[in-house]
Amino acid sequence: MRVLVTGAKGQLGHDVVNELEKRGLEAVGVDVEEMDITDAPAVDRCIRGAGADAVIHCAAYTAVDAAEDNVELCRRVNADGTYNIARVCRELDLPMMYISTDYVFDGQGERPWDPDEKRDPLNVYGQTKCEGEMAIEKLLSKYFIVRIAWVFGVNGKNFIKTMLRLGKEKGAVSVVDDQIGSPTYTYDLARLLVDMIQTDKYGIYHATNEGLCSWYEFAQEIFRQASMDVEVTPVSSEQFAAKAKRPKNSRMNKDKLDEMGFERLPSWQDALSRYLAAVGGPV
Ligand SMILES: NC(=O)c1ccc[n+]([C@@H]2O[C@H](COP(=O)([O-])OP(=O)(O)OC[C@H]3O[C@@H](n4cnc5c(N)ncnc54)[C@H](OP(=O)(O)O)[C@@H]3O)[C@@H](O)[C@H]2O)c1
């Protein structure tokens, strides 16, 4: 099987390419240099030229706060870019996996979100990822939409790296304690995605590491596991005042993974310890 992976230089794409190769499958990893997804003719050329049997689409505009000021660019990448890929997949009858986000939901309540629940994003990034989902649903029947959340991987910027840096530089951090979700290690997620793409169990899935926490609790656990003495102060989303609004409830219902015979990911604490070992401990 030959799989084209977009966003191969990002956190998730990097690990998906590695996972495919580890299993003896062929991976064609592309990023903006090889295939700018906003360039429809380039997308067409590149997917046809790759001779792929499936596409795993990990590329995205992921700067959530910056997106509030760069609406057009964010939409071009996340919505139009996804449409461009889906259109070629339809013409070539290729299964497509689109990686989406908990940010398609409004974060109200405390109940875990079901995959088929109403989308109602709070910010520009979430809105454009939602538009990407709608393009896939409109154009394709052979698709996976996999919503993930709170991502960390060795290849790129993430919350853990930021905490380790701030902890080292300042010895104290303030972290929001009213957004609840599940951190997700791209190394673990890549295994599940490669399991999925080899099946025809199409549909919308939620996938994160197991267990829940707030960003505040996540930060505490990072410093505990890294044996760093850092003062962590809980603050509300309102006090933190990020540019983009974020959902407070990012609990995701993953029962569908069990129902469809897919293996869930390990706990986020276990994932964190393996991540810290992989990056060689504190920065
Ligand atoms: N990070 C999270 O917490 C999170 C949470 C939920 C869902 N997700 C979703 O998970 C997926 C993977 O996220 P990630 O954290 O691995 O993202 P990432 O590290 O930001 O990687 C995304 C990659 O896409 C590339 N890209 C941007 N614009 C492009 C374009 N026009 N054409 C081609 N490639 C382009 C980026 O290149 P540049 O770096 O040069 O821009 C980058 O290499 C994304 O779909 C994201 O929406 C992420």
Ligand as a Chemical Component Dictionary entry (heavy atoms), coordinates in Angstrom:
data_LIG
# 
_chem_comp.id                   LIG 
_chem_comp.type                 NON-POLYMER 
_chem_comp.pdbx_formal_charge   0 
_chem_comp.three_letter_code    LIG 
# 
loop_
_chem_comp_atom.comp_id 
_chem_comp_atom.atom_id 
_chem_comp_atom.alt_atom_id 
_chem_comp_atom.type_symbol 
_chem_comp_atom.charge 
_chem_comp_atom.model_Cartn_x 
_chem_comp_atom.model_Cartn_y 
_chem_comp_atom.model_Cartn_z 
_chem_comp_atom.pdbx_ordinal 
LIG N1  N1  N 0  -1.650 20.744 17.242 1  
LIG C1  C1  C 0  -2.779 20.463 17.885 2  
LIG O1  O1  O 0  -2.905 20.646 19.116 3  
LIG C2  C2  C 0  -3.966 19.921 17.124 4  
LIG C3  C3  C 0  -5.155 19.676 17.809 5  
LIG C4  C4  C 0  -6.244 19.140 17.106 6  
LIG C5  C5  C 0  -6.138 18.874 15.756 7  
LIG N2  N2  N 1  -4.982 19.130 15.106 8  
LIG C6  C6  C 0  -4.906 18.837 13.673 9  
LIG O2  O2  O 0  -3.965 17.798 13.510 10 
LIG C7  C7  C 0  -3.267 17.928 12.268 11 
LIG C8  C8  C 0  -1.777 17.872 12.516 12 
LIG O3  O3  O 0  -1.416 18.915 13.431 13 
LIG P1  P1  P 0  0.113  19.194 13.783 14 
LIG O4  O4  O 0  0.146  19.662 15.190 15 
LIG O5  O5  O -1 0.961  18.047 13.326 16 
LIG O6  O6  O 0  0.359  20.449 12.822 17 
LIG P2  P2  P 0  1.742  21.179 12.471 18 
LIG O7  O7  O 0  2.850  20.616 13.297 19 
LIG O8  O8  O 0  1.460  22.635 12.491 20 
LIG O9  O9  O 0  1.983  20.680 10.981 21 
LIG C9  C9  C 0  1.188  21.127 9.913  22 
LIG C10 C10 C 0  2.044  21.109 8.678  23 
LIG O10 O10 O 0  1.238  21.578 7.584  24 
LIG C11 C11 C 0  2.051  22.450 6.815  25 
LIG N3  N3  N 0  1.288  23.393 6.015  26 
LIG C12 C12 C 0  0.792  24.615 6.378  27 
LIG N4  N4  N 0  0.245  25.222 5.313  28 
LIG C13 C13 C 0  0.387  24.379 4.251  29 
LIG C14 C14 C 0  0.055  24.450 2.871  30 
LIG N5  N5  N 0  -0.534 25.535 2.352  31 
LIG N6  N6  N 0  0.354  23.412 2.088  32 
LIG C15 C15 C 0  0.968  22.330 2.575  33 
LIG N7  N7  N 0  1.342  22.179 3.862  34 
LIG C16 C16 C 0  1.056  23.215 4.693  35 
LIG C17 C17 C 0  2.873  23.172 7.873  36 
LIG O11 O11 O 0  3.972  23.843 7.296  37 
LIG P3  P3  P 0  4.515  25.191 8.025  38 
LIG O12 O12 O 0  4.965  24.783 9.383  39 
LIG O13 O13 O 0  5.609  25.619 7.098  40 
LIG O14 O14 O 0  3.346  26.134 8.079  41 
LIG C18 C18 C 0  3.266  22.014 8.775  42 
LIG O15 O15 O 0  4.420  21.350 8.327  43 
LIG C19 C19 C 0  -3.790 19.234 11.661 44 
LIG O16 O16 O 0  -4.799 18.924 10.733 45 
LIG C20 C20 C 0  -4.410 19.988 12.825 46 
LIG O17 O17 O 0  -5.450 20.832 12.416 47 
LIG C21 C21 C 0  -3.892 19.631 15.759 48 
# 
loop_
_chem_comp_bond.comp_id 
_chem_comp_bond.atom_id_1 
_chem_comp_bond.atom_id_2 
_chem_comp_bond.value_order 
_chem_comp_bond.pdbx_ordinal 
LIG N1  C1  SING 1  
LIG C1  O1  DOUB 2  
LIG C1  C2  SING 3  
LIG C2  C3  SING 4  
LIG C2  C21 DOUB 5  
LIG C3  C4  DOUB 6  
LIG C4  C5  SING 7  
LIG C5  N2  DOUB 8  
LIG N2  C6  SING 9  
LIG N2  C21 SING 10 
LIG C6  O2  SING 11 
LIG C6  C20 SING 12 
LIG O2  C7  SING 13 
LIG C7  C8  SING 14 
LIG C7  C19 SING 15 
LIG C8  O3  SING 16 
LIG O3  P1  SING 17 
LIG P1  O4  DOUB 18 
LIG P1  O5  SING 19 
LIG P1  O6  SING 20 
LIG O6  P2  SING 21 
LIG P2  O7  DOUB 22 
LIG P2  O8  SING 23 
LIG P2  O9  SING 24 
LIG O9  C9  SING 25 
LIG C9  C10 SING 26 
LIG C10 O10 SING 27 
LIG C10 C18 SING 28 
LIG O10 C11 SING 29 
LIG C11 N3  SING 30 
LIG C11 C17 SING 31 
LIG N3  C12 SING 32 
LIG N3  C16 SING 33 
LIG C12 N4  DOUB 34 
LIG N4  C13 SING 35 
LIG C13 C14 SING 36 
LIG C13 C16 DOUB 37 
LIG C14 N5  SING 38 
LIG C14 N6  DOUB 39 
LIG N6  C15 SING 40 
LIG C15 N7  DOUB 41 
LIG N7  C16 SING 42 
LIG C17 O11 SING 43 
LIG C17 C18 SING 44 
LIG O11 P3  SING 45 
LIG P3  O12 DOUB 46 
LIG P3  O13 SING 47 
LIG P3  O14 SING 48 
LIG C18 O15 SING 49 
LIG C19 O16 SING 50 
LIG C19 C20 SING 51 
LIG C20 O17 SING 52 
# 
